[in-house]
Amino acid sequence: MTFSLFAMDGMGGGDAKLLAATAVWMGLNIHLVEYLVVSTIIGGLLTLAILFYRKSPLAIITGRNPFLRHFADDTTGVPYGIALGVGGLLTYPDSPLMVWALARLAS
């Protein structure tokens, strides 16, 4: 799945690898769907925020900052790894692997 997103230029290579790796940690169940939905919502909000920032006068002022220069550049994409990371942090505590690990620690 992530290879096809990368091949169609819909996602960067690093983001595709991160999504594939974190999907393994979630397992092939409803928690994977929860992770994908949460990451998609966060990614959409992040994309809107970056697009609004790029169209604002603030982007002209802060565009020379080394950190914000990437966000202000219209020719670069959106760093979707941020959304995947936040989505993973929000959904991982309920994943079967984490529940199993916590149960083993508690016993």
Stockholm file with secondary structure:
# STOCKHOLM 1.0

chainA/1-107         MTFSLFAMDGMGGGDAKLLAATAVWMGLNIHLVEYLVVSTIIGGLLTLAILFYRKSPLAIITGRNPFLRHFADDTTGVPYGIALGVGGLLTYPDSPLMVWALARLAS
#=GR chainA/1-107 SS CHHHHHHTTSSCHHHHHHHHHHHHHHCSSHHHHHHHHHHHHHHHHHHHHHHHHHHSHHHHHHTTSTTTHHHHCTTSCCCTHHHHHHHHHHHGGGSHHHHHHHHHHHC
#=GC SS_cons         CHHHHHHTTSSCHHHHHHHHHHHHHHCSSHHHHHHHHHHHHHHHHHHHHHHHHHHSHHHHHHTTSTTTHHHHCTTSCCCTHHHHHHHHHHHGGGSHHHHHHHHHHHC
//
